[in-house]
Amino acid sequence: MANITYRQVNDYMIPNLKLPPEESTICLGKWGMMHKNYLQKHNPVLFATLLTQGTLYQHCAEIDTQAQQMFDTLVTQMIKNENITEHLKSQNQLEWVRRMNSIHHCAAEIVNAELIYV
């Protein structure tokens, strides 16, 4: 059985609990931070569970990696399907930028719907 110590705060005995050590070396990217913020605001039970288990940052790092791979794959596929080439880039840069921005926005929306905000 665990040896739990307590401290007295006014009339209450509060257990001295410590969270398990979290991987402090994990750096989250854009997608991982978005997922962490979403969990914190919209799914506080899962957020608290992952935090107390010490797996929150590992979970968000995995989501970050999956989301970045999905985003890159979607962008590549959409560029191929839309037939956006270097020739277009050299002939009409504004049109190329407009179409690339549209593709990036669409891919980000898909990633958000499939991985980040679930």
Salt bridges, closest charged atoms under 4 A:
GLU82 OE1 - ARG99 NH2 3.86
GLU95 OE2 - ARG98 NH2 2.49
